[in-house]
Amino acid sequence: MGFAALAPGSSINGWNDIKVNGAPNNTFRIIFEGQDTTSDLNPRVSDESQPSVESIQEFTLQTSNFAPEFGQVTGGLFNFTSRSGTNQFHGSAYDYFTNEALNAGIPFTDTGDGHLVRPQNRKQDFGFSVGGPVWIPKVYNGHDRTFFFFNYEMYRSHQGNAVLGTVPTDAMRNGDFSGILTGRV
């Protein structure tokens, strides 16, 4: 939905709070392949019901002068079209990978051995897509007639907490905080 910031008269503030042409926040509608996919409870969470970016062919934002088929829209109208197969087989594979070993450490958290604390942050977004004509040997040749497109995407996220505190000792519970002094600045 970030492309809305590029359209004249629209803005995004915070988490999908989209305004189009001065209309109130979250008065937009989302259409995917002719079907309204806007959440009736909270339009801001509509991005969770959208398909993979790899499977989208075209997207548009209509800001005014809607056709009669798009009633009940006061803000913008987001219209998405999915990809389809072609006469040749095509495909793609992708992987977006993040790991704490590749990240910089948190400043001023030297562990004493010259290393900075790096909280666990492992994310992976991978998938593939394939499309082409439907072809079943000796049964059906869909060249110029019948096509297919398939997309698979998986997102994994493993994050740890970077808590740099400890549980109070018995001495601390009795009011003796001298164990906190380490001599380091």
C-alpha positions in Angstrom: 0.0 0.0 0.0 3.1 2.2 0.2 2.6 3.3 -3.4 -0.3 5.5 -2.2 2.3 8.0 -1.0 3.4 8.6 -4.6 -0.1 9.6 -5.8 -1.0 13.3 -5.8 -3.5 14.1 -3.0 -2.8 11.0 -0.9 -0.8 10.5 2.2 0.1 7.7 4.6 0.5 8.4 8.3 1.5 5.7 10.7 0.3 2.2 10.2 -1.8 2.2 6.9 -3.7 5.4 7.9 -4.3 6.4 4.3 -6.0 9.7 3.4 -7.0 10.3 -0.2 -8.1 13.8 -1.5 -8.8 15.0 2.1 -11.2 12.3 2.9 -11.1 10.9 6.5 -8.6 8.2 7.4 -9.4 4.7 6.3 -12.3 5.5 4.0 -10.6 3.7 1.1 -11.6 0.4 -0.5 -9.5 -2.4 -1.9 -10.6 -4.4 -4.9 -8.6 -7.6 -5.9 -9.7 -9.1 -9.2 -13.1 -7.5 -8.9 -13.7 -8.7 -5.3 -13.8 -6.2 -2.4 -11.2 -7.4 0.1 -11.4 -4.4 2.5 -11.8 -5.4 6.2 -15.2 -4.2 7.5 -13.8 -4.1 11.1 -10.6 -2.1 10.4 -9.5 -1.1 6.9 -5.9 -0.8 8.1 -5.5 -4.5 8.3 -6.4 -5.2 4.7 -2.8 -5.7 3.8 -2.8 -9.0 5.6 -5.3 -10.5 3.2 -3.4 -9.5 0.0 -1.4 -11.9 -2.1 2.3 -12.1 -2.6 3.9 -9.1 -4.4 5.3 -11.6 -6.9 1.7 -12.5 -8.0 0.5 -9.0 -8.7 0.5 -7.8 -12.3 -0.9 -4.3 -11.9 -2.2 -2.0 -9.2 -4.0 1.4 -9.5 -5.3 4.0 -7.2 -8.4 5.9 -8.3 -8.8 9.1 -6.4 -12.0 10.6 -8.0 -14.6 10.2 -10.7 -15.3 6.5 -9.9 -17.3 4.4 -12.3 -20.8 3.4 -11.0 -19.6 -0.1 -10.3 -17.4 1.3 -7.4 -20.1 2.6 -5.1 -19.6 3.2 -1.4 -16.2 4.7 -1.8 -15.4 8.1 -0.3 -11.6 7.9 -0.2 -9.4 6.2 -2.7 -10.0 2.9 -4.6 -7.1 0.5 -4.7 -7.5 -2.0 -7.6 -5.2 -5.0 -7.9 -4.9 -7.4 -10.8 -3.1 -10.7 -10.5 -0.6 -12.2 -13.0 -1.6 -14.9 -15.4 0.3 -17.5 -17.5 1.5 -16.9 -21.1 2.3 -19.1 -24.1 5.8 -19.7 -22.8 6.7 -21.2 -19.5 8.2 -18.6 -17.1 9.2 -18.8 -13.5 11.2 -17.1 -10.8 12.6 -17.8 -7.4 13.5 -15.4 -4.6 14.8 -15.3 -1.1 15.2 -12.4 1.3 17.4 -13.4 4.2 18.3 -11.6 7.5 20.5 -12.9 10.3 22.0 -11.2 13.4 25.5 -12.3 12.3 25.2 -9.9 9.4 23.9 -7.0 11.6 25.9 -4.4 13.5 25.9 -4.7 17.3 24.0 -2.4 19.7 26.3 0.6 20.6 27.7 0.7 24.1 27.0 -2.9 24.9 30.6 -4.2 25.0 30.5 -7.7 26.6 34.1 -7.4 27.8 35.6 -9.4 25.0 35.4 -6.7 22.4 32.0 -7.8 21.0 28.8 -5.9 21.0 25.4 -7.5 21.8 23.5 -8.6 18.7 19.9 -9.7 19.5 18.6 -12.7 17.6 16.9 -11.5 14.4 16.4 -14.2 11.8 14.0 -13.5 9.0 13.5 -15.3 5.7 11.0 -14.5 3.0 11.3 -17.0 0.1 9.2 -18.4 -2.7 8.8 -19.1 -6.3 6.4 -18.6 -9.2 5.7 -20.5 -12.4 3.3 -19.9 -15.2 2.6 -21.0 -18.8 0.1 -22.8 -21.0 -1.8 -25.8 -19.7 -0.3 -28.8 -21.4 -1.2 -32.4 -20.7 0.8 -34.7 -23.1 -1.5 -36.6 -25.6 -4.6 -35.2 -23.9 -4.7 -31.4 -24.1 -2.6 -28.6 -25.6 -3.7 -25.2 -24.1 -1.3 -23.2 -26.3 -3.2 -19.9 -27.2 -6.2 -21.0 -25.1 -5.6 -22.0 -21.4 -3.0 -20.7 -19.0 -2.0 -21.1 -15.4 0.0 -19.2 -12.9 1.1 -20.4 -9.5 3.0 -18.5 -6.7 4.2 -19.8 -3.3 5.7 -17.6 -0.6 6.8 -18.4 2.9 7.8 -15.9 5.6 9.6 -17.0 8.7 10.7 -14.8 11.6 12.6 -15.7 14.7 13.5 -12.8 17.0 15.1 -12.9 20.4 14.8 -10.3 23.2 17.9 -8.2 23.9 17.2 -7.9 27.7 20.4 -6.6 29.3 19.1 -6.9 32.9 19.3 -9.5 35.6 17.2 -10.7 38.5 18.1 -9.0 41.9 20.3 -11.0 44.2 19.6 -11.7 47.8 22.0 -8.9 48.8 20.2 -6.4 46.6 16.9 -7.4 48.1 18.3 -6.6 51.5 19.5 -3.2 50.4 23.2 -3.9 49.6 23.8 -2.7 46.0 27.6 -2.8 46.2 27.6 -5.8 43.7 26.5 -3.5 41.0 29.7 -1.6 41.0 32.0 -3.1 38.4 34.7 -0.5 38.1 34.0 0.0 34.5 32.7 3.3 33.0 
